């Protein structure tokens, strides 16, 4: 496989891992966000927590794997984005530290204040990462102020608050609405009676909010300057982000869509999924698949617009990281591709087994009488 | 404090903290497999209830291990961005494969371990438990392959076009001899921790005369597993020392506070008072020959002392400076093949030249005095290593004695007859954690000033972010982690005091009862 093709494959794999995370852990985050609304007493809250209880741990690994894959396949992107978005990453980390414990520790003591503290923690650790991921995506379109020195040492020149621009916050809300929708279709599938009913009431609200925000951010994007590479950058050259010229131009983020109209399928499917989920919300499995499709195609919409950029630099555009100059060596990409091809199907097999064994809704009676339940 | 000190402090604190939970996960998961095997083979319900009870304690600990482990993986990017860029091509791969092969397995199946009791057959549930244990242990393998590469960076080459290290031979990275010794040493330390946890809690119950059947059976399993593991830790610790002697001679010399090269075979300093500023060890008690025999496995090879190794570092810095100068020329004239040959001849010592960056940015103009300082900076903190190592080894021998006694008593069926033994077992509970943390100090603090031995100095690896950010997140971690440590310990103590009956929601089955009768 040529270096160029390997880089393309790894760009696609990066997207697949992000989509895997959004679909798998997205419903955990969404369920946590909906907790105060769908569950009004202790037993109802335990039902919701046990609806994600057996799954969240494996789901969260998509995120860890995403981080590991970026490290291995796009080390420059890993270094620049993680250190650049420093405090935003710290917020996500803090959420990922507290969330597991709010699921596992909450029901281990009967004290109502203990339980109420962890309930709020679970809610906050559902909202914060969802918002931050969206804000991070929004900032990719705006470009981030960073540069490299002669040793290719990365220097960022921004703070957490400079990331919170109106457009980025809008993107953050798109992400919150999308994951709330996905959480609602999951809870509709995994819970019964009053909780399931409330979840189904939330589906059209979340879907409408998502559609509005998604279209709104698309319209706003037309007014923003996009990035593009001037001249030719060899697709199989060394991974050194200092060897190219990059310019900014109005509406540039739509260049890929203009060149290949078939790409419009991604945003259309994102809206279509939200529509299907709310219209056929009583078809519980169909609604869940539809919201999963929305998660996948929303990420694809953003990724296809950005291509070949991974992390554009607003202060020194030439230093932007792209698919063609921020990857690992050819050998490492080959080795890692081999590892993914062999191991990912195995992961999918036992993950599928977990969902099969734990199929069916969570019943309040089971939760109340199982000492192993969360 | 500057960003380097803050980043190092943050990494040390979060790694030491994470490593409070990992060893117990490693050991307890395998003990659960052993207990569940007995249940599946005999059908006796008490063994299932044992798995459920110890499994609950396992779950409380596991959640903390997962939560604090994510911090570690992301910290390479947030706080060590230049490190991530410089070696990510090599170092990232084992981390990513760890996620794919190991972390996914344990994290996915742990849900089934807790929720699957009534949904899976006996054998299927045993497979799930075994999957969690295999996942945890494979996770340790990949992390230690990555870590071993930091100690012994094999199979990689500097690429002047991308200004970073790149993989040249992945098999060499994979089958790094340091990784193999470290893996067995580390997981065996985890097994000792798990065994000690079970032995100590069981000893508490026997002292209180509560839950005797469960405590006796648990202690029997943990005693034999613990004895085998404790022997393994010490033997593989020795193997670690042997492999380290080939590539980290400075670390070995520092652990032994051996300032001057002795005639072979070198003597082993049992105790003494290392005096780092004056390069001497006072009041040393030495055992002839032992060090030379352990580290070289021969009677005639020399073990180099610190003073000679500093002189060697001086030569390597001067050689590295040639590589650095050539690299600078090459950046302005990328096609020049002669410069590339020149670089290849000296690039092995490029990292040594980078040590000078602590003293001046334009290192090609370094003075002899600065080169001497940089060479001296290759000596790690001798007294800390000297004492950490001795304390760790003393713990190791105590574990062999304690598990040996437990094994003997369980074979004679007299585990609950000797209160002195039970108190010793109870009070030894913190020691495996102490030993594991000390081992981490010896391995990683002893690697200083390098983050990648001989390739990249630690102070160069940090991010280009502000020190204020690092301080803020450090304070955040200290506050969060302290709070979580309280919650974690509180839950563990509470469930241990409640005991197995209340924990699993029904009385533990009587010893003779076969599970089908209950069902």
Interface residues (C-beta under 8 A of the other chain):
Chain A: X53 X54 X55 X56 X57 X58 X60 X61 X63 X64 X65 X67 X68 X69 X71 X72 X73 X75 X76 X78 X79 X80 X81 X82 X83 X84 X86 X87 X89 X90 X93 X94 X96 X97 X98 X100 X101 X103 X104 X105 X108 X109 X150 X151 X152 X153 X154 X155 X156 X238 X239 X240 X328 X329 X331 X332 X335 X336 X339 X340 X343 X344 X347 X350 X351 X354 X357 X358 X370 X371 X372 X373
Chain B: X52 X56 X59 X60 X63 X64 X66 X67 X68 X70 X71 X73 X74 X76 X77 X78 X79 X81 X82 X84 X85 X88 X89 X90 X91 X92 X93 X95 X96 X97 X98 X99 X100 X101 X103 X104 X105 X107 X108 X109 X110 X111 X112 X114 X115 X116 X117 X118 X119 X120 X131 X159 X161 X162 X163 X164 X166 X167 X168 X170 X331 X463 X464 X465 X469 X472 X473 X476 X480 X484 X487 X491 X494 X495 X503 X504 X505 X506
